[in-house]
């Protein structure tokens, strides 16, 4: 059974809420927006005296320019 290719451009595919949690679903942020800032965010949290960030916590500490707001 082969999965059918979904239509749409790359940014729609990355930001689409129903495409799941696969490697190419950034779930609300365009590609590399968060991964480029991960070291900076870890440094920021380390100096704030909190624990290391997990999963979606990065998005709560520092919202990047390319974030998509679904509210």
PDB file with one MODEL, atoms N, CA, C and O in Angstrom:
MODEL        1
ATOM      1  N   UNK A   1       0.846  -1.182   0.000  1.00  0.00           N
ATOM      2  CA  UNK A   1       0.000   0.000   0.000  1.00  0.00           C
ATOM      3  C   UNK A   1       0.891   1.244   0.000  1.00  0.00           C
ATOM      4  O   UNK A   1       1.705   1.436   0.903  1.00  0.00           O
ATOM      5  N   UNK A   2       0.728   2.073  -1.009  1.00  0.00           N
ATOM      6  CA  UNK A   2       1.545   3.273  -1.153  1.00  0.00           C
ATOM      7  C   UNK A   2       0.725   4.490  -0.749  1.00  0.00           C
ATOM      8  O   UNK A   2      -0.431   4.641  -1.146  1.00  0.00           O
ATOM      9  N   UNK A   3       1.342   5.350   0.044  1.00  0.00           N
ATOM     10  CA  UNK A   3       0.649   6.556   0.479  1.00  0.00           C
ATOM     11  C   UNK A   3       0.568   7.547  -0.673  1.00  0.00           C
ATOM     12  O   UNK A   3       1.557   7.777  -1.370  1.00  0.00           O
ATOM     13  N   UNK A   4      -0.609   8.134  -0.874  1.00  0.00           N
ATOM     14  CA  UNK A   4      -0.786   9.087  -1.961  1.00  0.00           C
ATOM     15  C   UNK A   4      -0.098  10.406  -1.631  1.00  0.00           C
ATOM     16  O   UNK A   4      -0.048  10.838  -0.479  1.00  0.00           O
ATOM     17  N   UNK A   5       0.429  11.029  -2.677  1.00  0.00           N
ATOM     18  CA  UNK A   5       1.093  12.319  -2.509  1.00  0.00           C
ATOM     19  C   UNK A   5       0.050  13.396  -2.258  1.00  0.00           C
ATOM     20  O   UNK A   5      -0.934  13.490  -2.992  1.00  0.00           O
ATOM     21  N   UNK A   6       0.257  14.211  -1.223  1.00  0.00           N
ATOM     22  CA  UNK A   6      -0.673  15.280  -0.908  1.00  0.00           C
ATOM     23  C   UNK A   6      -0.323  16.530  -1.699  1.00  0.00           C
ATOM     24  O   UNK A   6       0.852  16.830  -1.911  1.00  0.00           O
ATOM     25  N   UNK A   7      -1.341  17.254  -2.133  1.00  0.00           N
ATOM     26  CA  UNK A   7      -1.109  18.457  -2.917  1.00  0.00           C
ATOM     27  C   UNK A   7      -0.704  19.616  -2.008  1.00  0.00           C
ATOM     28  O   UNK A   7      -0.835  19.538  -0.787  1.00  0.00           O
ATOM     29  N   UNK A   8      -0.210  20.694  -2.626  1.00  0.00           N
ATOM     30  CA  UNK A   8       0.163  21.883  -1.870  1.00  0.00           C
ATOM     31  C   UNK A   8       1.643  22.183  -1.978  1.00  0.00           C
ATOM     32  O   UNK A   8       2.441  21.310  -2.319  1.00  0.00           O
ATOM     33  N   UNK A   9       2.006  23.424  -1.685  1.00  0.00           N
ATOM     34  CA  UNK A   9       3.424  23.783  -1.744  1.00  0.00           C
ATOM     35  C   UNK A   9       4.117  23.422  -0.429  1.00  0.00           C
ATOM     36  O   UNK A   9       3.477  22.976   0.524  1.00  0.00           O
ATOM     37  N   UNK A  10       5.430  23.622  -0.396  1.00  0.00           N
ATOM     38  CA  UNK A  10       6.227  23.148   0.738  1.00  0.00           C
ATOM     39  C   UNK A  10       5.825  23.800   2.051  1.00  0.00           C
ATOM     40  O   UNK A  10       5.730  23.122   3.074  1.00  0.00           O
ATOM     41  N   UNK A  11       5.586  25.111   2.038  1.00  0.00           N
ATOM     42  CA  UNK A  11       5.252  25.774   3.299  1.00  0.00           C
ATOM     43  C   UNK A  11       3.887  25.337   3.813  1.00  0.00           C
ATOM     44  O   UNK A  11       3.686  25.242   5.024  1.00  0.00           O
ATOM     45  N   UNK A  12       2.950  25.072   2.916  1.00  0.00           N
ATOM     46  CA  UNK A  12       1.643  24.553   3.347  1.00  0.00           C
ATOM     47  C   UNK A  12       1.798  23.181   3.979  1.00  0.00           C
ATOM     48  O   UNK A  12       1.169  22.888   4.995  1.00  0.00           O
ATOM     49  N   UNK A  13       2.630  22.343   3.385  1.00  0.00           N
ATOM     50  CA  UNK A  13       2.825  20.995   3.909  1.00  0.00           C
ATOM     51  C   UNK A  13       3.479  21.025   5.287  1.00  0.00           C
ATOM     52  O   UNK A  13       3.110  20.250   6.169  1.00  0.00           O
ATOM     53  N   UNK A  14       4.445  21.916   5.473  1.00  0.00           N
ATOM     54  CA  UNK A  14       5.130  21.982   6.759  1.00  0.00           C
ATOM     55  C   UNK A  14       4.233  22.514   7.861  1.00  0.00           C
ATOM     56  O   UNK A  14       4.355  22.100   9.014  1.00  0.00           O
ATOM     57  N   UNK A  15       3.336  23.423   7.522  1.00  0.00           N
ATOM     58  CA  UNK A  15       2.528  24.090   8.533  1.00  0.00           C
ATOM     59  C   UNK A  15       1.145  23.489   8.712  1.00  0.00           C
ATOM     60  O   UNK A  15       0.382  23.934   9.569  1.00  0.00           O
ATOM     61  N   UNK A  16       0.821  22.502   7.929  1.00  0.00           N
ATOM     62  CA  UNK A  16      -0.526  21.950   7.959  1.00  0.00           C
ATOM     63  C   UNK A  16      -0.741  21.136   9.241  1.00  0.00           C
ATOM     64  O   UNK A  16       0.085  20.293   9.590  1.00  0.00           O
ATOM     65  N   UNK A  17      -1.842  21.387   9.930  1.00  0.00           N
ATOM     66  CA  UNK A  17      -2.075  20.753  11.226  1.00  0.00           C
ATOM     67  C   UNK A  17      -2.474  19.290  11.101  1.00  0.00           C
ATOM     68  O   UNK A  17      -2.346  18.554  12.080  1.00  0.00           O
ATOM     69  N   UNK A  18      -2.954  18.827   9.941  1.00  0.00           N
ATOM     70  CA  UNK A  18      -3.435  17.447   9.849  1.00  0.00           C
ATOM     71  C   UNK A  18      -2.417  16.498   9.230  1.00  0.00           C
ATOM     72  O   UNK A  18      -2.747  15.333   9.008  1.00  0.00           O
ATOM     73  N   UNK A  19      -1.212  16.937   8.947  1.00  0.00           N
ATOM     74  CA  UNK A  19      -0.229  16.058   8.323  1.00  0.00           C
ATOM     75  C   UNK A  19       0.589  15.261   9.342  1.00  0.00           C
ATOM     76  O   UNK A  19       1.492  14.517   8.960  1.00  0.00           O
ATOM     77  N   UNK A  20       0.289  15.408  10.605  1.00  0.00           N
ATOM     78  CA  UNK A  20       0.945  14.584  11.605  1.00  0.00           C
ATOM     79  C   UNK A  20       2.253  15.160  12.119  1.00  0.00           C
ATOM     80  O   UNK A  20       2.540  16.342  11.925  1.00  0.00           O
ATOM     81  N   UNK A  21       3.045  14.320  12.776  1.00  0.00           N
ATOM     82  CA  UNK A  21       4.274  14.761  13.436  1.00  0.00           C
ATOM     83  C   UNK A  21       5.506  14.179  12.759  1.00  0.00           C
ATOM     84  O   UNK A  21       6.499  13.899  13.430  1.00  0.00           O
ATOM     85  N   UNK A  22       5.464  13.994  11.459  1.00  0.00           N
ATOM     86  CA  UNK A  22       6.592  13.424  10.730  1.00  0.00           C
ATOM     87  C   UNK A  22       7.770  14.384  10.653  1.00  0.00           C
ATOM     88  O   UNK A  22       7.699  15.495  11.180  1.00  0.00           O
ATOM     89  N   UNK A  23       8.860  13.964   9.998  1.00  0.00           N
ATOM     90  CA  UNK A  23      10.062  14.787   9.939  1.00  0.00           C
ATOM     91  C   UNK A  23       9.875  16.102   9.190  1.00  0.00           C
ATOM     92  O   UNK A  23      10.618  17.056   9.422  1.00  0.00           O
ATOM     93  N   UNK A  24       8.896  16.163   8.299  1.00  0.00           N
ATOM     94  CA  UNK A  24       8.706  17.382   7.511  1.00  0.00           C
ATOM     95  C   UNK A  24       7.493  18.180   7.956  1.00  0.00           C
ATOM     96  O   UNK A  24       7.049  19.072   7.233  1.00  0.00           O
ATOM     97  N   UNK A  25       6.946  17.883   9.131  1.00  0.00           N
ATOM     98  CA  UNK A  25       5.821  18.676   9.619  1.00  0.00           C
ATOM     99  C   UNK A  25       6.311  19.526  10.787  1.00  0.00           C
ATOM    100  O   UNK A  25       6.472  19.028  11.901  1.00  0.00           O
ATOM    101  N   UNK A  26       6.539  20.773  10.536  1.00  0.00           N
ATOM    102  CA  UNK A  26       7.081  21.660  11.561  1.00  0.00           C
ATOM    103  C   UNK A  26       6.000  22.157  12.508  1.00  0.00           C
ATOM    104  O   UNK A  26       6.302  22.759  13.538  1.00  0.00           O
ATOM    105  N   UNK A  27       4.761  21.911  12.167  1.00  0.00           N
ATOM    106  CA  UNK A  27       3.629  22.200  13.049  1.00  0.00           C
ATOM    107  C   UNK A  27       3.605  23.653  13.512  1.00  0.00           C
ATOM    108  O   UNK A  27       3.704  23.928  14.708  1.00  0.00           O
ATOM    109  N   UNK A  28       3.474  24.576  12.576  1.00  0.00           N
ATOM    110  CA  UNK A  28       3.287  25.965  12.957  1.00  0.00           C
ATOM    111  C   UNK A  28       4.498  26.850  12.778  1.00  0.00           C
ATOM    112  O   UNK A  28       4.471  28.018  13.166  1.00  0.00           O
ATOM    113  N   UNK A  29       5.547  26.326  12.206  1.00  0.00           N
ATOM    114  CA  UNK A  29       6.719  27.159  11.966  1.00  0.00           C
ATOM    115  C   UNK A  29       7.362  26.727  10.654  1.00  0.00           C
ATOM    116  O   UNK A  29       7.506  25.530  10.403  1.00  0.00           O
ATOM    117  N   UNK A  30       7.745  27.673   9.824  1.00  0.00           N
ATOM    118  CA  UNK A  30       8.392  27.337   8.565  1.00  0.00           C
ATOM    119  C   UNK A  30       9.755  26.714   8.830  1.00  0.00           C
ATOM    120  O   UNK A  30      10.308  26.858   9.920  1.00  0.00           O
ATOM    121  N   UNK A  31      10.286  26.032   7.847  1.00  0.00           N
ATOM    122  CA  UNK A  31      11.476  25.194   8.025  1.00  0.00           C
ATOM    123  C   UNK A  31      12.687  25.980   8.550  1.00  0.00           C
ATOM    124  O   UNK A  31      12.939  27.111   8.132  1.00  0.00           O
ATOM    125  N   UNK A  32      13.419  25.362   9.462  1.00  0.00           N
ATOM    126  CA  UNK A  32      14.675  25.856  10.032  1.00  0.00           C
ATOM    127  C   UNK A  32      14.538  27.095  10.899  1.00  0.00           C
ATOM    128  O   UNK A  32      15.548  27.581  11.408  1.00  0.00           O
ATOM    129  N   UNK A  33      13.346  27.625  11.090  1.00  0.00           N
ATOM    130  CA  UNK A  33      13.197  28.785  11.949  1.00  0.00           C
ATOM    131  C   UNK A  33      13.608  28.487  13.377  1.00  0.00           C
ATOM    132  O   UNK A  33      14.285  29.291  14.017  1.00  0.00           O
ATOM    133  N   UNK A  34      13.194  27.324  13.877  1.00  0.00           N
ATOM    134  CA  UNK A  34      13.486  26.956  15.260  1.00  0.00           C
ATOM    135  C   UNK A  34      14.840  26.272  15.393  1.00  0.00           C
ATOM    136  O   UNK A  34      15.565  26.504  16.360  1.00  0.00           O
ATOM    137  N   UNK A  35      15.179  25.429  14.422  1.00  0.00           N
ATOM    138  CA  UNK A  35      16.429  24.689  14.526  1.00  0.00           C
ATOM    139  C   UNK A  35      17.641  25.615  14.478  1.00  0.00           C
ATOM    140  O   UNK A  35      18.682  25.299  15.054  1.00  0.00           O
ATOM    141  N   UNK A  36      17.517  26.753  13.800  1.00  0.00           N
ATOM    142  CA  UNK A  36      18.618  27.711  13.768  1.00  0.00           C
ATOM    143  C   UNK A  36      18.808  28.384  15.116  1.00  0.00           C
ATOM    144  O   UNK A  36      19.919  28.802  15.443  1.00  0.00           O
ATOM    145  N   UNK A  37      17.751  28.499  15.903  1.00  0.00           N
ATOM    146  CA  UNK A  37      17.809  29.219  17.174  1.00  0.00           C
ATOM    147  C   UNK A  37      17.915  28.310  18.391  1.00  0.00           C
ATOM    148  O   UNK A  37      17.876  28.793  19.523  1.00  0.00           O
ATOM    149  N   UNK A  38      18.049  27.009  18.180  1.00  0.00           N
ATOM    150  CA  UNK A  38      18.019  26.075  19.296  1.00  0.00           C
ATOM    151  C   UNK A  38      19.171  26.309  20.281  1.00  0.00           C
ATOM    152  O   UNK A  38      18.962  26.279  21.494  1.00  0.00           O
ATOM    153  N   UNK A  39      20.369  26.538  19.773  1.00  0.00           N
ATOM    154  CA  UNK A  39      21.512  26.779  20.664  1.00  0.00           C
ATOM    155  C   UNK A  39      21.315  28.064  21.463  1.00  0.00           C
ATOM    156  O   UNK A  39      21.601  28.117  22.660  1.00  0.00           O
ATOM    157  N   UNK A  40      20.826  29.090  20.787  1.00  0.00           N
ATOM    158  CA  UNK A  40      20.578  30.361  21.468  1.00  0.00           C
ATOM    159  C   UNK A  40      19.543  30.200  22.560  1.00  0.00           C
ATOM    160  O   UNK A  40      19.690  30.747  23.653  1.00  0.00           O
ATOM    161  N   UNK A  41      18.502  29.453  22.265  1.00  0.00           N
ATOM    162  CA  UNK A  41      17.441  29.249  23.249  1.00  0.00           C
ATOM    163  C   UNK A  41      17.943  28.441  24.435  1.00  0.00           C
ATOM    164  O   UNK A  41      17.609  28.746  25.580  1.00  0.00           O
ATOM    165  N   UNK A  42      18.745  27.409  24.172  1.00  0.00           N
ATOM    166  CA  UNK A  42      19.302  26.616  25.269  1.00  0.00           C
ATOM    167  C   UNK A  42      20.182  27.480  26.161  1.00  0.00           C
ATOM    168  O   UNK A  42      20.151  27.342  27.384  1.00  0.00           O
ATOM    169  N   UNK A  43      20.970  28.374  25.554  1.00  0.00           N
ATOM    170  CA  UNK A  43      21.823  29.270  26.324  1.00  0.00           C
ATOM    171  C   UNK A  43      20.973  30.206  27.171  1.00  0.00           C
ATOM    172  O   UNK A  43      21.285  30.470  28.332  1.00  0.00           O
ATOM    173  N   UNK A  44      19.903  30.699  26.578  1.00  0.00           N
ATOM    174  CA  UNK A  44      19.013  31.618  27.287  1.00  0.00           C
ATOM    175  C   UNK A  44      18.384  30.932  28.499  1.00  0.00           C
ATOM    176  O   UNK A  44      18.293  31.525  29.575  1.00  0.00           O
ATOM    177  N   UNK A  45      17.957  29.703  28.326  1.00  0.00           N
ATOM    178  CA  UNK A  45      17.329  28.964  29.420  1.00  0.00           C
ATOM    179  C   UNK A  45      18.348  28.578  30.481  1.00  0.00           C
ATOM    180  O   UNK A  45      18.042  28.587  31.673  1.00  0.00           O
ATOM    181  N   UNK A  46      19.569  28.236  30.046  1.00  0.00           N
ATOM    182  CA  UNK A  46      20.613  27.851  30.988  1.00  0.00           C
ATOM    183  C   UNK A  46      20.934  29.000  31.943  1.00  0.00           C
ATOM    184  O   UNK A  46      21.176  28.778  33.129  1.00  0.00           O
ATOM    185  N   UNK A  47      20.937  30.215  31.426  1.00  0.00           N
ATOM    186  CA  UNK A  47      21.253  31.364  32.272  1.00  0.00           C
ATOM    187  C   UNK A  47      20.051  31.847  33.073  1.00  0.00           C
ATOM    188  O   UNK A  47      20.197  32.666  33.981  1.00  0.00           O
ATOM    189  N   UNK A  48      18.873  31.350  32.745  1.00  0.00           N
ATOM    190  CA  UNK A  48      17.692  31.700  33.529  1.00  0.00           C
ATOM    191  C   UNK A  48      17.498  30.746  34.703  1.00  0.00           C
ATOM    192  O   UNK A  48      16.627  30.964  35.545  1.00  0.00           O
ATOM    193  N   UNK A  49      18.304  29.694  34.759  1.00  0.00           N
ATOM    194  CA  UNK A  49      18.232  28.768  35.877  1.00  0.00           C
ATOM    195  C   UNK A  49      17.110  27.757  35.781  1.00  0.00           C
ATOM    196  O   UNK A  49      16.732  27.153  36.784  1.00  0.00           O
ATOM    197  N   UNK A  50      16.570  27.565  34.583  1.00  0.00           N
ATOM    198  CA  UNK A  50      15.508  26.567  34.414  1.00  0.00           C
ATOM    199  C   UNK A  50      16.107  25.282  33.861  1.00  0.00           C
ATOM    200  O   UNK A  50      17.287  25.232  33.516  1.00  0.00           O
ATOM    201  N   UNK A  51      15.282  24.246  33.783  1.00  0.00           N
ATOM    202  CA  UNK A  51      15.731  22.993  33.186  1.00  0.00           C
ATOM    203  C   UNK A  51      15.838  23.151  31.677  1.00  0.00           C
ATOM    204  O   UNK A  51      15.362  24.134  31.109  1.00  0.00           O
ATOM    205  N   UNK A  52      16.471  22.168  31.030  1.00  0.00           N
ATOM    206  CA  UNK A  52      16.589  22.178  29.576  1.00  0.00           C
ATOM    207  C   UNK A  52      15.197  22.091  28.949  1.00  0.00           C
ATOM    208  O   UNK A  52      14.283  21.481  29.503  1.00  0.00           O
ATOM    209  N   UNK A  53      15.067  22.703  27.810  1.00  0.00           N
ATOM    210  CA  UNK A  53      13.768  22.733  27.132  1.00  0.00           C
ATOM    211  C   UNK A  53      13.461  21.395  26.478  1.00  0.00           C
ATOM    212  O   UNK A  53      14.363  20.701  26.007  1.00  0.00           O
ATOM    213  N   UNK A  54      12.204  21.045  26.454  1.00  0.00           N
ATOM    214  CA  UNK A  54      11.764  19.817  25.819  1.00  0.00           C
ATOM    215  C   UNK A  54      10.700  20.129  24.777  1.00  0.00           C
ATOM    216  O   UNK A  54       9.763  20.881  25.042  1.00  0.00           O
ATOM    217  N   UNK A  55      10.847  19.551  23.596  1.00  0.00           N
ATOM    218  CA  UNK A  55       9.819  19.565  22.543  1.00  0.00           C
ATOM    219  C   UNK A  55       9.285  20.973  22.259  1.00  0.00           C
ATOM    220  O   UNK A  55      10.037  21.828  21.790  1.00  0.00           O
ATOM    221  N   UNK A  56       8.012  21.225  22.531  1.00  0.00           N
ATOM    222  CA  UNK A  56       7.379  22.484  22.176  1.00  0.00           C
ATOM    223  C   UNK A  56       7.726  23.645  23.082  1.00  0.00           C
ATOM    224  O   UNK A  56       7.298  24.771  22.831  1.00  0.00           O
ATOM    225  N   UNK A  57       8.500  23.392  24.140  1.00  0.00           N
ATOM    226  CA  UNK A  57       8.852  24.475  25.060  1.00  0.00           C
ATOM    227  C   UNK A  57       9.691  25.554  24.380  1.00  0.00           C
ATOM    228  O   UNK A  57       9.664  26.714  24.788  1.00  0.00           O
ATOM    229  N   UNK A  58      10.439  25.170  23.340  1.00  0.00           N
ATOM    230  CA  UNK A  58      11.235  26.154  22.614  1.00  0.00           C
ATOM    231  C   UNK A  58      10.349  27.255  22.049  1.00  0.00           C
ATOM    232  O   UNK A  58      10.708  28.432  22.064  1.00  0.00           O
ATOM    233  N   UNK A  59       9.194  26.855  21.555  1.00  0.00           N
ATOM    234  CA  UNK A  59       8.292  27.815  20.923  1.00  0.00           C
ATOM    235  C   UNK A  59       7.717  28.782  21.943  1.00  0.00           C
ATOM    236  O   UNK A  59       7.367  29.909  21.592  1.00  0.00           O
ATOM    237  N   UNK A  60       7.611  28.368  23.192  1.00  0.00           N
ATOM    238  CA  UNK A  60       7.039  29.239  24.218  1.00  0.00           C
ATOM    239  C   UNK A  60       8.063  30.246  24.738  1.00  0.00           C
ATOM    240  O   UNK A  60       7.696  31.361  25.110  1.00  0.00           O
ATOM    241  N   UNK A  61       9.344  29.865  24.769  1.00  0.00           N
ATOM    242  CA  UNK A  61      10.368  30.751  25.312  1.00  0.00           C
ATOM    243  C   UNK A  61      10.686  31.880  24.338  1.00  0.00           C
ATOM    244  O   UNK A  61      10.782  33.038  24.745  1.00  0.00           O
ATOM    245  N   UNK A  62      10.847  31.560  23.075  1.00  0.00           N
ATOM    246  CA  UNK A  62      11.265  32.571  22.103  1.00  0.00           C
ATOM    247  C   UNK A  62      10.552  32.330  20.785  1.00  0.00           C
ATOM    248  O   UNK A  62      10.892  31.403  20.051  1.00  0.00           O
ATOM    249  N   UNK A  63       9.572  33.156  20.486  1.00  0.00           N
ATOM    250  CA  UNK A  63       8.856  33.027  19.227  1.00  0.00           C
ATOM    251  C   UNK A  63       9.697  33.638  18.113  1.00  0.00           C
ATOM    252  O   UNK A  63      10.167  34.769  18.236  1.00  0.00           O
ATOM    253  N   UNK A  64       9.887  32.897  17.034  1.00  0.00           N
ATOM    254  CA  UNK A  64      10.729  33.366  15.943  1.00  0.00           C
ATOM    255  C   UNK A  64       9.914  34.134  14.915  1.00  0.00           C
ATOM    256  O   UNK A  64       8.684  34.154  14.962  1.00  0.00           O
ATOM    257  N   UNK A  65      10.609  34.754  14.004  1.00  0.00           N
ATOM    258  CA  UNK A  65       9.987  35.599  12.989  1.00  0.00           C
ATOM    259  C   UNK A  65       9.018  34.823  12.106  1.00  0.00           C
ATOM    260  O   UNK A  65       7.997  35.360  11.676  1.00  0.00           O
ATOM    261  N   UNK A  66       9.340  33.556  11.834  1.00  0.00           N
ATOM    262  CA  UNK A  66       8.554  32.775  10.890  1.00  0.00           C
ATOM    263  C   UNK A  66       7.445  31.949  11.537  1.00  0.00           C
ATOM    264  O   UNK A  66       6.822  31.123  10.872  1.00  0.00           O
ATOM    265  N   UNK A  67       7.197  32.162  12.811  1.00  0.00           N
ATOM    266  CA  UNK A  67       6.152  31.398  13.488  1.00  0.00           C
ATOM    267  C   UNK A  67       4.785  31.711  12.908  1.00  0.00           C
ATOM    268  O   UNK A  67       4.512  32.843  12.508  1.00  0.00           O
ATOM    269  N   UNK A  68       3.938  30.712  12.865  1.00  0.00           N
ATOM    270  CA  UNK A  68       2.570  30.882  12.388  1.00  0.00           C
ATOM    271  C   UNK A  68       1.640  30.776  13.583  1.00  0.00           C
ATOM    272  O   UNK A  68       1.705  29.808  14.340  1.00  0.00           O
ATOM    273  N   UNK A  69       0.788  31.752  13.752  1.00  0.00           N
ATOM    274  CA  UNK A  69      -0.135  31.771  14.886  1.00  0.00           C
ATOM    275  C   UNK A  69      -1.472  31.194  14.461  1.00  0.00           C
ATOM    276  O   UNK A  69      -2.119  31.737  13.566  1.00  0.00           O
ATOM    277  N   UNK A  70      -1.903  30.095  15.089  1.00  0.00           N
ATOM    278  CA  UNK A  70      -3.147  29.428  14.720  1.00  0.00           C
ATOM    279  C   UNK A  70      -4.336  29.880  15.551  1.00  0.00           C
ATOM    280  O   UNK A  70      -5.432  29.348  15.378  1.00  0.00           O
ATOM    281  N   UNK A  71      -4.157  30.849  16.454  1.00  0.00           N
ATOM    282  CA  UNK A  71      -5.275  31.284  17.289  1.00  0.00           C
ATOM    283  C   UNK A  71      -6.201  32.224  16.552  1.00  0.00           C
ATOM    284  O   UNK A  71      -7.194  32.682  17.116  1.00  0.00           O
TER     285      UNK A  71
ENDMDL
END
